Amino acid sequence: MAQKMSRWGVGPLFVLLSVGYSAVIVVISKYYDPIFLIGFMPDQVRTVLGAALIAVGIPFFIASVVMVNKAYNSDCLVTGGVFKCCRHPLYASWAVLIVPGIVLLVNSWLGLTAPVFMYVLLRILVRKEEEYLAEVFGSEYLAYKTRTPCILPYGIFKSS
């Protein structure tokens, strides 16, 4: 049996690398201001879209944290709620919703590379969690994995 993984899995490494990358992007964006301003989208559209992404992302994140805590404490595989949308909703809330929303509000097209970086990073890091879950929950997890997208909610790209 696998040694129990931390409740946060690969999250701390994901956060460290994502924050580091984002800090570099913020410094570059501010240093070369106004070169990286998002000029292809009207300010009102950008602001409303950014706020909407954050408004959806925060409850999605909170629901994910609550469900991760419950699942971890009960040693069970959770496949309902936000986990029905994607296998890693906690990470998805940041990479797909909250960070893109913040970037739109901050108004930096260079910042739009941060969610792309986060997505690629997640696809690499999350393998460790997936291997652990497959070892612990076996066929139950493998069946869940085949019917539920990895990171992008609602099967935008159903990836294993």
Solvent accessible surface area in square Angstrom, and as a share of the most:
residue,aa,sasa,rsa
1,M,191,0.85
2,A,25,0.19
3,Q,165,0.74
4,K,94,0.40
5,M,34,0.15
6,S,68,0.44
7,R,74,0.27
8,W,103,0.36
9,G,19,0.19
10,V,13,0.08
11,G,9,0.09
12,P,84,0.53
13,L,81,0.40
14,F,7,0.03
15,V,84,0.48
16,L,124,0.62
17,L,72,0.36
18,S,8,0.05
19,V,95,0.54
20,G,37,0.36
21,Y,61,0.23
22,S,32,0.21
23,A,50,0.39
24,V,85,0.49
25,I,15,0.08
26,V,80,0.46
27,V,99,0.57
28,I,62,0.31
29,S,12,0.08
30,K,127,0.54
31,Y,166,0.63
32,Y,102,0.39
33,D,83,0.43
34,P,90,0.56
35,I,114,0.58
36,F,31,0.13
37,L,78,0.39
38,I,5,0.02
39,G,73,0.70
40,F,141,0.59
41,M,40,0.18
42,P,90,0.57
43,D,87,0.45
44,Q,150,0.66
45,V,79,0.45
46,R,18,0.07
47,T,60,0.35
48,V,104,0.60
49,L,77,0.38
50,G,0,0.00
51,A,49,0.38
52,A,47,0.36
53,L,40,0.20
54,I,32,0.16
55,A,65,0.50
56,V,87,0.50
57,G,0,0.00
58,I,80,0.40
59,P,75,0.47
60,F,24,0.10
61,F,55,0.23
62,I,96,0.49
63,A,36,0.28
64,S,0,0.00
65,V,35,0.20
66,V,70,0.40
67,M,44,0.20
68,V,26,0.15
69,N,48,0.24
70,K,136,0.58
71,A,17,0.13
72,Y,60,0.23
73,N,107,0.55
74,S,68,0.44
75,D,94,0.49
76,C,62,0.37
77,L,28,0.14
78,V,31,0.18
79,T,40,0.23
80,G,31,0.29
81,G,54,0.52
82,V,19,0.11
83,F,24,0.10
84,K,152,0.64
85,C,12,0.07
86,C,0,0.00
87,R,8,0.03
88,H,9,0.04
89,P,1,0.01
90,L,31,0.16
91,Y,13,0.05
92,A,0,0.00
93,S,0,0.00
94,W,87,0.30
95,A,4,0.03
96,V,33,0.19
97,L,22,0.11
98,I,6,0.03
99,V,22,0.13
100,P,19,0.12
101,G,0,0.00
102,I,76,0.39
103,V,13,0.08
104,L,10,0.05
105,L,77,0.38
106,V,76,0.44
107,N,27,0.14
108,S,8,0.05
109,W,107,0.37
110,L,28,0.14
111,G,5,0.05
112,L,59,0.29
113,T,49,0.28
114,A,3,0.02
115,P,16,0.10
116,V,96,0.55
117,F,63,0.26
118,M,7,0.03
119,Y,62,0.24
120,V,80,0.46
121,L,18,0.09
122,L,0,0.00
123,R,55,0.20
124,I,95,0.48
125,L,27,0.13
126,V,3,0.02
127,R,148,0.54
128,K,129,0.55
129,E,19,0.08
130,E,12,0.06
131,E,122,0.55
132,Y,38,0.14
133,L,41,0.20
134,A,29,0.22
135,E,104,0.47
136,V,39,0.22
137,F,45,0.19
138,G,27,0.26
139,S,90,0.58
140,E,98,0.44
141,Y,1,0.00
142,L,90,0.45
143,A,49,0.38
144,Y,4,0.02
145,K,52,0.22
146,T,101,0.59
147,R,137,0.50
148,T,6,0.04
149,P,9,0.05
150,C,1,0.01
151,I,1,0.01
152,L,26,0.13
153,P,11,0.07
154,Y,172,0.66
155,G,33,0.32
156,I,109,0.55
157,F,134,0.56
158,K,116,0.49
159,S,29,0.18
160,S,93,0.60
